[in-house]
Amino acid sequence: MSKTIKKIGVLTSGGDSPGMNAAIRSVVRTCAYHNIECIGIYRGYQGMIEGDFLEMGARSVHNIVNKGGTVLKSARSKEFMTVAGRVKAHEQLIKAGIDALVVIGGDGSFTGAEVFNKEYGFPVMGIPGTIDNDIFGTSHTLGYDTALNTVVDVIDKIRDTASSHNRLFFVEVMGRDAGHIALNAGIGAGAEEILIPEEDMGLERLLESLKKSKATGKSSSIVVIAEGDKIGKSVFELKDYVEANLPEYEVRVSVLGHMQRGGAPSCFDRVLASRLGVKAVESLLEGKSNFMVGMLNDKVSLTPLEQAIKGHTEIDRELLRVSEIMSI
């Protein structure tokens, strides 16, 4: 155990995701286990600049493992993107006696942590929290599994009404730059087509697929679309195009939006958060810094923050092939 670290700060930043509270709980209780003080930093980097800190002990995080969102709140801080803002943040940490940081968030949060580490040599450790699962160096990010289960549950309900009225439903899910939610939830919910940013299906191919579905006797269809899909400017324009070219289809659109970020975290996300929180704190106590804690091959592993930020996650090509076979 490093003798220099006696107090660790923890913050959540960027978009919230189910499992963040479980990660906060894990960080706080691991600190308590090792007789290290833990300070909760409210509202991410903005709270760090303003010194919005709260001492947290093992009992202060009871009954949060099952809650979505983040008890420490989250905020985007333009001020932290400036040198002056980071100077203020550093002064607040020194004033509070905080020796190291655990940052729970996505690539934007990690970028801030890496810059802060380079400028001040301040020990930092990242925990990936985003439902999009688009962080390099981990097979799963906090909230991804919960979001998948939420999406599948909603699509199951939409299918009931789609089949009752012989309708075609376009279901838009989150994923501006990555199609992991759309692909996995689409397969899990039995979607006829899945549109993702990584694969440009093209309008004509989509029409041909829908015609084929109709010809083979499908009276209703579900198409899952990631919000970043390139096939149309928006899901509503895509709806208009399909209705104009396939008048036999009555098309409805459901945009799932932020419901995907909410709700109680799944068991998988709670366990993942617990494992990553322990590793983050213990890695700092071992003198490690500037890493992200993630899961690779079901083992907790460390990836340099720079790689986690700059690396690109790849879509699973085998899953794409599976989705094609399942949509026949």
MISEDO-795475 format. One record per residue (C-alpha): residue number from 1; x, y, z. Coordinates in Angstrom, 2 decimals. Example, Ala and Ser with C-alpha at 12.3 -4.5 7.8 and 13.67 -1.06 7.14 Angstrom:
<atoms>
ATOM   i       u       v       w
ATOM   1   12.30   -4.50    7.80
ATOM   2   13.67   -1.06    7.14
</atoms>
This chain:
<atoms>
ATOM   i       u       v       w
ATOM   1    0.00    0.00    0.00
ATOM   2    1.32    3.45   -0.91
ATOM   3    1.99    5.64    2.13
ATOM   4    1.40    8.81    0.13
ATOM   5   -2.30    8.22   -0.55
ATOM   6   -4.46    8.84    2.49
ATOM   7   -7.53   10.38    0.90
ATOM   8   -9.21    9.53   -2.41
ATOM   9  -11.81   11.62   -4.23
ATOM  10  -14.53   10.05   -6.39
ATOM  11  -16.69   11.78   -8.99
ATOM  12  -19.14   10.94  -11.76
ATOM  13  -19.03   12.92  -14.97
ATOM  14  -20.69   13.05  -18.40
ATOM  15  -23.88   11.12  -19.08
ATOM  16  -25.28    9.08  -16.20
ATOM  17  -25.65    5.33  -16.46
ATOM  18  -27.11    2.57  -14.27
ATOM  19  -24.33    1.13  -12.13
ATOM  20  -22.62    4.43  -11.31
ATOM  21  -24.03    4.36   -7.77
ATOM  22  -22.82    0.79   -7.31
ATOM  23  -19.35    1.95   -8.43
ATOM  24  -19.40    4.89   -5.99
ATOM  25  -20.37    2.46   -3.22
ATOM  26  -17.53    0.13   -4.18
ATOM  27  -14.94    2.93   -4.17
ATOM  28  -16.13    4.26   -0.81
ATOM  29  -16.19    0.86    0.88
ATOM  30  -12.84   -0.22   -0.57
ATOM  31  -11.35    2.97    0.86
ATOM  32  -12.94    2.18    4.24
ATOM  33  -11.60   -1.40    4.07
ATOM  34   -8.06   -0.06    3.58
ATOM  35   -8.50    2.70    6.20
ATOM  36   -8.33    5.41    3.54
ATOM  37  -10.59    8.48    3.66
ATOM  38  -12.97    8.95    0.74
ATOM  39  -14.40   12.25   -0.46
ATOM  40  -17.39   12.45   -2.77
ATOM  41  -17.12   15.24   -5.33
ATOM  42  -20.53   16.55   -6.43
ATOM  43  -21.33   17.54  -10.05
ATOM  44  -18.16   16.17  -11.61
ATOM  45  -15.34   18.53  -12.56
ATOM  46  -17.51   21.60  -11.90
ATOM  47  -17.95   20.52   -8.31
ATOM  48  -14.20   19.92   -8.11
ATOM  49  -13.58   23.54   -9.18
ATOM  50  -16.09   24.82   -6.61
ATOM  51  -14.93   22.55   -3.78
ATOM  52  -18.33   20.86   -3.51
ATOM  53  -17.03   17.93   -1.44
ATOM  54  -18.54   15.53    1.08
ATOM  55  -16.75   13.03    3.29
ATOM  56  -18.15    9.54    2.64
ATOM  57  -17.94    6.47    4.86
ATOM  58  -19.08    2.88    4.51
ATOM  59  -22.53    3.64    5.96
ATOM  60  -23.09    6.72    3.78
ATOM  61  -23.49    4.56    0.67
ATOM  62  -26.05    2.06    2.00
ATOM  63  -29.10    1.38   -0.17
ATOM  64  -27.66    2.90   -3.37
ATOM  65  -26.43   -0.28   -5.10
ATOM  66  -29.90   -0.76   -6.60
ATOM  67  -30.47    2.84   -7.75
ATOM  68  -29.96    4.22  -11.26
ATOM  69  -28.42    7.61  -11.96
ATOM  70  -25.73    8.98   -9.65
ATOM  71  -26.06   10.28   -6.07
ATOM  72  -23.02   12.50   -6.72
ATOM  73  -24.81   14.12   -9.68
ATOM  74  -23.17   14.87  -12.99
ATOM  75  -22.49   18.05  -14.93
ATOM  76  -20.52   19.07  -17.99
ATOM  77  -17.91   21.68  -17.08
ATOM  78  -16.69   24.09  -19.75
ATOM  79  -14.60   25.79  -17.08
ATOM  80  -12.57   22.62  -16.47
ATOM  81  -11.61   22.67  -20.16
ATOM  82   -9.61   25.85  -19.47
ATOM  83   -6.22   26.07  -17.77
ATOM  84   -7.65   28.53  -15.22
ATOM  85  -10.43   26.11  -14.35
ATOM  86   -8.02   23.23  -13.77
ATOM  87   -5.84   25.48  -11.60
ATOM  88   -8.87   26.14   -9.36
ATOM  89   -9.72   22.42   -9.29
ATOM  90   -6.17   21.50   -8.26
ATOM  91   -6.16   24.13   -5.53
ATOM  92   -9.43   22.75   -4.12
ATOM  93   -8.07   19.18   -4.06
ATOM  94   -4.88   20.26   -2.29
ATOM  95   -6.87   22.35    0.19
ATOM  96   -9.06   19.32    0.99
ATOM  97   -6.05   17.01    1.30
ATOM  98   -7.20   14.75   -1.54
ATOM  99   -4.30   12.67   -2.90
ATOM 100   -5.88   10.80   -5.84
ATOM 101   -9.02   10.67   -7.98
ATOM 102  -11.38    7.97   -9.25
ATOM 103  -13.31    9.28  -12.25
ATOM 104  -16.45    7.39  -13.32
ATOM 105  -17.56    8.38  -16.81
ATOM 106  -16.87    8.14  -20.54
ATOM 107  -14.15    9.29  -22.92
ATOM 108  -14.80   13.00  -22.29
ATOM 109  -14.39   12.49  -18.55
ATOM 110  -11.24   10.43  -19.14
ATOM 111   -9.80   13.13  -21.40
ATOM 112  -10.20   15.62  -18.55
ATOM 113   -8.57   13.21  -16.11
ATOM 114   -5.63   12.56  -18.43
ATOM 115   -4.99   16.27  -19.03
ATOM 116   -5.19   16.92  -15.28
ATOM 117   -2.74   14.09  -14.62
ATOM 118   -0.26   15.44  -17.19
ATOM 119   -0.42   18.98  -15.84
ATOM 120   -0.14   18.17  -12.14
ATOM 121    1.07   14.57  -11.92
ATOM 122   -2.11   13.95   -9.93
ATOM 123   -2.92   10.23   -9.57
ATOM 124   -6.11    9.34  -11.46
ATOM 125   -7.98    6.12  -12.24
ATOM 126  -10.96    5.80  -14.58
ATOM 127  -14.04    3.56  -14.39
ATOM 128  -16.03    3.36  -17.66
ATOM 129  -19.64    4.44  -17.20
ATOM 130  -21.75    4.80  -20.36
ATOM 131  -24.63    2.78  -21.77
ATOM 132  -23.16    2.97  -25.31
ATOM 133  -20.36    0.47  -24.52
ATOM 134  -18.04    2.48  -26.79
ATOM 135  -14.94    2.66  -24.59
ATOM 136  -11.81    0.85  -25.77
ATOM 137  -10.20   -1.56  -23.30
ATOM 138  -13.29   -3.13  -21.75
ATOM 139  -15.88   -5.61  -22.99
ATOM 140  -18.60   -3.94  -20.91
ATOM 141  -19.13   -0.41  -19.61
ATOM 142  -21.35    0.35  -16.62
ATOM 143  -24.99    0.60  -17.66
ATOM 144  -24.70   -1.22  -20.99
ATOM 145  -26.24   -4.48  -19.80
ATOM 146  -29.07   -2.65  -18.03
ATOM 147  -29.80   -0.57  -21.14
ATOM 148  -29.94   -3.72  -23.27
ATOM 149  -32.49   -5.29  -20.93
ATOM 150  -34.56   -2.09  -20.91
ATOM 151  -34.58   -1.90  -24.72
ATOM 152  -35.50   -5.58  -25.15
ATOM 153  -38.34   -5.23  -22.65
ATOM 154  -39.74   -2.20  -24.52
ATOM 155  -39.44   -3.85  -27.95
ATOM 156  -41.28   -6.91  -26.62
ATOM 157  -44.16   -4.60  -25.70
ATOM 158  -44.04   -2.78  -29.05
ATOM 159  -44.16   -6.12  -30.88
ATOM 160  -47.51   -6.86  -29.22
ATOM 161  -49.10   -3.81  -30.80
ATOM 162  -47.18   -4.21  -34.08
ATOM 163  -48.58   -7.71  -34.61
ATOM 164  -52.08   -6.66  -33.54
ATOM 165  -52.25   -3.98  -36.23
ATOM 166  -49.99   -5.44  -38.94
ATOM 167  -47.62   -2.50  -38.58
ATOM 168  -43.96   -1.79  -39.24
ATOM 169  -42.24   -0.18  -36.27
ATOM 170  -38.98    1.76  -36.38
ATOM 171  -37.49    1.73  -32.88
ATOM 172  -34.65    4.21  -32.38
ATOM 173  -32.18    3.41  -29.61
ATOM 174  -29.17    5.32  -28.29
ATOM 175  -25.83    4.95  -30.04
ATOM 176  -24.63    8.08  -31.80
ATOM 177  -21.30    6.58  -32.82
ATOM 178  -21.67    2.92  -31.93
ATOM 179  -24.29    0.29  -32.69
ATOM 180  -23.71   -2.08  -29.78
ATOM 181  -27.11   -1.46  -28.16
ATOM 182  -28.99   -1.73  -31.46
ATOM 183  -27.22   -4.90  -32.58
ATOM 184  -27.47   -6.85  -29.33
ATOM 185  -30.95   -5.68  -28.36
ATOM 186  -32.13   -6.21  -31.95
ATOM 187  -31.03   -9.84  -31.89
ATOM 188  -32.38  -10.35  -28.38
ATOM 189  -35.77   -8.90  -29.29
ATOM 190  -36.01  -10.65  -32.66
ATOM 191  -35.89   -7.54  -34.88
ATOM 192  -36.28   -8.07  -38.62
ATOM 193  -33.64   -5.45  -39.45
ATOM 194  -30.95   -3.66  -37.45
ATOM 195  -29.44   -0.38  -38.66
ATOM 196  -26.16    0.75  -37.08
ATOM 197  -23.55    3.48  -37.79
ATOM 198  -20.83    0.90  -38.55
ATOM 199  -22.78   -0.63  -41.47
ATOM 200  -24.42    1.50  -44.15
ATOM 201  -27.24   -0.77  -45.30
ATOM 202  -28.57    1.69  -47.88
ATOM 203  -32.18    2.63  -48.57
ATOM 204  -32.70    0.26  -51.48
ATOM 205  -31.43   -2.74  -49.57
ATOM 206  -33.73   -1.89  -46.67
ATOM 207  -36.72   -1.69  -49.04
ATOM 208  -35.79   -5.03  -50.61
ATOM 209  -35.52   -6.64  -47.18
ATOM 210  -38.93   -5.31  -46.13
ATOM 211  -40.49   -6.48  -49.41
ATOM 212  -39.00   -9.92  -48.86
ATOM 213  -40.36  -10.04  -45.31
ATOM 214  -43.83   -9.17  -46.60
ATOM 215  -43.61  -11.77  -49.36
ATOM 216  -42.64  -14.53  -46.92
ATOM 217  -45.73  -13.90  -44.81
ATOM 218  -44.56  -11.50  -42.10
ATOM 219  -47.52   -9.32  -41.22
ATOM 220  -45.56   -7.03  -38.90
ATOM 221  -41.92   -6.06  -38.55
ATOM 222  -39.60   -4.37  -36.07
ATOM 223  -36.59   -2.42  -37.32
ATOM 224  -34.11   -1.32  -34.62
ATOM 225  -32.15    1.80  -35.53
ATOM 226  -29.16    3.27  -33.70
ATOM 227  -29.52    7.07  -33.50
ATOM 228  -26.22    7.50  -35.39
ATOM 229  -27.20    5.30  -38.33
ATOM 230  -26.28    6.91  -41.66
ATOM 231  -29.14    5.54  -43.77
ATOM 232  -31.34    8.65  -43.37
ATOM 233  -31.15   12.14  -41.89
ATOM 234  -33.62   11.08  -39.20
ATOM 235  -35.80    8.14  -38.32
ATOM 236  -38.86   10.19  -39.28
ATOM 237  -37.51   10.91  -42.77
ATOM 238  -36.80    7.21  -43.10
ATOM 239  -40.41    6.48  -42.13
ATOM 240  -41.69    8.86  -44.84
ATOM 241  -39.41    7.29  -47.44
ATOM 242  -40.55    3.74  -46.65
ATOM 243  -44.25    4.71  -46.65
ATOM 244  -43.82    6.45  -50.02
ATOM 245  -42.16    3.42  -51.58
ATOM 246  -44.00    0.64  -49.75
ATOM 247  -47.57    1.92  -49.32
ATOM 248  -48.70   -1.49  -48.08
ATOM 249  -46.81   -0.80  -44.84
ATOM 250  -48.26    1.36  -42.05
ATOM 251  -45.17    2.70  -40.29
ATOM 252  -44.85    3.89  -36.70
ATOM 253  -41.81    5.36  -34.94
ATOM 254  -40.77    4.91  -31.30
ATOM 255  -37.77    6.89  -30.07
ATOM 256  -36.75    5.33  -26.76
ATOM 257  -34.50    8.21  -25.69
ATOM 258  -33.38    8.66  -22.12
ATOM 259  -35.47    5.84  -20.66
ATOM 260  -32.52    3.67  -21.71
ATOM 261  -30.29    5.45  -19.18
ATOM 262  -32.63    5.00  -16.23
ATOM 263  -33.85    2.27  -13.96
ATOM 264  -32.33   -0.09  -11.43
ATOM 265  -29.03   -1.59  -12.67
ATOM 266  -29.01   -5.26  -13.61
ATOM 267  -27.19   -7.78  -11.43
ATOM 268  -24.43   -7.89  -14.04
ATOM 269  -23.88   -4.12  -13.82
ATOM 270  -23.91   -4.17  -10.01
ATOM 271  -21.27   -6.90   -9.87
ATOM 272  -19.21   -5.23  -12.61
ATOM 273  -19.30   -1.89  -10.75
ATOM 274  -18.24   -3.59   -7.52
ATOM 275  -15.29   -5.32   -9.16
ATOM 276  -14.10   -2.20  -11.00
ATOM 277  -14.39    0.02   -7.91
ATOM 278  -12.21   -2.32   -5.83
ATOM 279   -9.59   -2.52   -8.59
ATOM 280   -9.54    1.26   -9.10
ATOM 281   -8.83    2.03   -5.44
ATOM 282   -6.34   -0.79   -4.92
ATOM 283   -4.46    0.16   -8.12
ATOM 284   -4.05    3.72   -6.82
ATOM 285   -2.81    2.38   -3.48
ATOM 286   -0.27    0.28   -5.40
ATOM 287    1.10    3.46   -6.97
ATOM 288   -0.53    3.05  -10.38
ATOM 289   -2.07    6.04  -12.16
ATOM 290   -3.53    7.23  -15.47
ATOM 291   -5.30    3.94  -16.21
ATOM 292   -8.87    2.87  -16.88
ATOM 293  -10.15   -0.20  -15.06
ATOM 294  -12.12   -2.50  -17.35
ATOM 295  -13.11   -6.08  -18.12
ATOM 296  -11.32   -8.14  -20.75
ATOM 297  -12.00  -11.87  -21.10
ATOM 298  -13.91  -11.70  -17.79
ATOM 299  -10.77  -10.48  -15.99
ATOM 300  -10.39   -7.05  -14.43
ATOM 301   -7.62   -5.29  -16.34
ATOM 302   -5.94   -1.90  -16.69
ATOM 303   -5.76    0.07  -19.94
ATOM 304   -3.81    3.36  -20.20
ATOM 305   -6.29    6.25  -20.29
ATOM 306   -4.77    7.50  -23.54
ATOM 307   -5.55    4.17  -25.23
ATOM 308   -9.05    4.07  -23.75
ATOM 309   -9.73    7.54  -25.18
ATOM 310   -8.13    7.12  -28.61
ATOM 311   -8.87    3.44  -29.24
ATOM 312  -11.92    2.40  -31.25
ATOM 313  -14.31   -0.35  -30.27
ATOM 314  -15.19   -2.76  -33.05
ATOM 315  -18.63   -4.11  -33.81
ATOM 316  -18.86   -7.89  -33.47
ATOM 317  -18.88   -9.20  -37.06
ATOM 318  -20.10  -12.61  -35.95
ATOM 319  -23.14  -10.97  -34.31
ATOM 320  -23.85   -9.16  -37.56
ATOM 321  -23.86  -12.51  -39.35
ATOM 322  -26.13  -13.98  -36.67
ATOM 323  -28.56  -11.09  -37.10
ATOM 324  -28.74  -11.69  -40.85
ATOM 325  -29.54  -15.38  -40.36
ATOM 326  -32.13  -14.67  -37.67
ATOM 327  -34.00  -12.13  -39.82
ATOM 328  -34.81  -14.64  -42.60
</atoms>
